[in-house]
Amino acid sequence: MNMELHDLRINYGKSSIPDGKLHDNPLDWFGDWLSEALSASLNEANAMVLSTVSDKGMPSSRVVLLKAFDERGLLFFTNYNSRKGQHIALNPAASILFFWPELERQIRIEGLIQQADPAISDEYFYSRPVESRISAAVSPQSRIVPSRSSLEQMYQNFMADHPEGEFKRPAHWGGYWLSPNMIEFWQGRRNRLHDRIQYRRIGNGWEKCRLAP
Ligand SMILES: Cc1cc2nc3c(=O)[nH]c(=O)nc-3n(C[C@H](O)[C@H](O)[C@H](O)COP(=O)(O)O)c2cc1C
């Protein structure tokens, strides 16, 4: 066994989730924790691990950036033809994970994904710097490309074809909402006796319980 890893152990104790302080709506709670992560100036506090499942049942995880959340769920943007896009098209079930080590917090979210309204994708696409828009337009995300220089060439060719930097959002790029049906808040506590509060969507409301760590 690798002894350096073996001996790594942090005793958590920055915060707690007392029984009397449980929100009724986990989305309010998620908003509070996200605001705290943003105000703590964590690196990429809105980065989340998105896991999707292939048609053969093989899970796959990658980081994407949360761009909004409200009663519809959590919004992120990507290439609809990417590997994750192909998974979602066949199986909308997915999970999201936030880990904010500086706050000793984890949030696990499970739910179903659907494409965002084109107007939402347009609004975000046109708000991005032109360089990011070009990359979104030219990158065949998740496909094999022959070389780094071929990618650069695609970028340069696109720029040459659109010298004004004006072009439409490509249909293959846009937003997805993950609508949660499970949200779990984890707060590290002393002696590995952590707090875990889980919410499950029941009809229009939420049922909550405490889970053993
Ligand atoms: C910090 C960070 C943020 C990222 N944000 C996004 C994002 O918002 N959208 C996206 O499509 N890929 C994003 N990526 C790249 C993905 O992790 C992934 O490489 C890409 O989406 C292709 O995944 P796929 O082949 O599973 O579809 C990000 C990666 C990192 C490390």
The ligand as an ORCA input file, in Angstrom:
! r2SCAN-3c Opt
* xyz 0 1
  C     -13.106     22.984    -15.206
  C     -13.726     22.370    -16.434
  C     -14.875     22.934    -16.959
  C     -15.471     22.365    -18.081
  N     -16.653     22.887    -18.539
  C     -17.269     22.312    -19.595
  C     -18.559     22.769    -20.006
  O     -19.182     23.657    -19.394
  N     -19.108     22.178    -21.103
  C     -18.481     21.165    -21.785
  O     -19.031     20.682    -22.776
  N     -17.287     20.690    -21.385
  C     -16.670     21.230    -20.310
  N     -15.459     20.740    -19.882
  C     -14.845     19.609    -20.638
  C     -15.501     18.292    -20.212
  O     -15.007     17.870    -18.957
  C     -15.312     17.181    -21.257
  O     -13.949     17.017    -21.555
  C     -16.059     17.466    -22.558
  O     -17.336     18.036    -22.305
  C     -16.235     16.196    -23.375
  O     -16.940     15.242    -22.606
  P     -17.671     13.965    -23.295
  O     -16.715     13.435    -24.334
  O     -17.907     13.016    -22.181
  O     -18.947     14.462    -23.913
  C     -14.864     21.256    -18.728
  C     -13.708     20.683    -18.179
  C     -13.166     21.231    -17.047
  C     -11.945     20.546    -16.455
*
